[in-house]
Amino acid sequence: MALEHQFSGLSFSGAVDQHTGNLSIFDLIEELRVPQLPINLPPVTLSIALKKTTPEAHKGGLFIHIKTPDGTTNIIGNGDLAVPAEQRRMKALFRFGGLPINQFGTHQIIVTWVDAKGETEGNAFCEFDVLQAPAQPQQQPRGPQPKGPADFTH
């Protein structure tokens, strides 16, 4: 295995600093509480950090799937993956807009990386729960409320 999983997470935002290579993640998603389904998530970011375990360059591919609570798995992204020989670590952000959520329960994002021959080298898993929350009641205005129509005289 030429690449080893170090970290992965699903969040509402993330960034990799171009000067330091530091990965920053904002608003990590572990649980979503919604009153009803279906919903489309606002834009989300999948962050992943991998470490190269061999000195050679790595070429291959990456596949991203979502597994829903009923066991259905669908591909939501894929692409080429290349890590130069002089680079030891790789950090990447994948942004998704409008990811549809149709079921309550545990959802799993699965990232699979393969070598140049297409053979699986590793997987990373990010889970988040979608829970039903009661609908929020309409908030009543605070302070004294008029009891009837205003009485205006001139």
C-alpha positions, 0 to 999 in steps of 0.5 A, a space after each residue: 500500500 503506497 498511501 495510508 489514511 491519516 484523516 478524513 472528515 465532512 464539514 460545511 467548510 475547509 481550506 488547505 493553506 498554500 504556504 504551510 500545507 495546514 488543513 483547516 476544517 470548519 463546522 464538522 458534520 457529525 449529526 444533522 437534525 431536520 424536521 422532515 425529508 427530503 432535503 438537499 444539504 448546503 454545500 459541504 466539504 470532504 477533507 482527506 489527508 493521506 501519507 505516502 509510505 513509499 519513496 516513489 511517486 504515486 499515480 492512481 485514482 480516487 472514488 467517492 461513494 455515499 452509502 445510505 441507511 438502507 445499504 444503497 451505495 452511489 458514486 458521488 465523485 471520482 478523479 485522478 490521484 497523483 503524489 510526486 516522489 518528493 511529496 510525503 503527504 497529500 491533503 485534498 478538499 472535495 466540495 459537493 453542492 446540494 447533496 440529496 438526503 432522503 433517509 433518516 439514519 447513519 450515512 457513510 461517505 466512502 473514499 477509495 483510492 486505487 493504484 495505476 492498475 485500478 487495484 484498491 489500496 485503501 479506504 476512508 470512511 466518514 459517517 454522519 447521522 440524520 435525525 428527525 427533530 420536531 418542527 420549531 414552533 412559530 415564535 411569539 413576539 415578546 413584550 406587551 401586545 395590543 389587545 385590539 385595533 389602535 384608537 387614533 383620534 385627531 
